[in-house]
């Protein structure tokens, strides 16, 4: 069954489409070729015209006994222009802010999170 209910994310995409075209447009989502990936790490890079986002997973490498090592296994690269990158940054900021409003602040310092878990 397909859920045709509009979500806030769909509304945001609709607003972006209107901004890009300068007029109200009908937006139809086609998710038939969509892939889903998990990432717990990312890396950014850029040129004068584009932003590159690499997504992947940090994997501890247990074979290195003398010095701890983490391997960043890159699974996906997204390349976008700076306008789309700015819209993404604004949208992610709103999503995180709503989450923190509902569940509390996300502590970025892992040592403080460990102390809070005890």
Secondary structure, DSSP 8 states (H G I E B T S, - for coil): -------HHHHHHHHHHHHHHTS--------TT------SEEEEEE-SSEEEEEEEEEEE-TT-SSS--EEEEEEEEEEEEHHHHHHHHHHHHHHHHHHHHHH------HHHHHHHH-
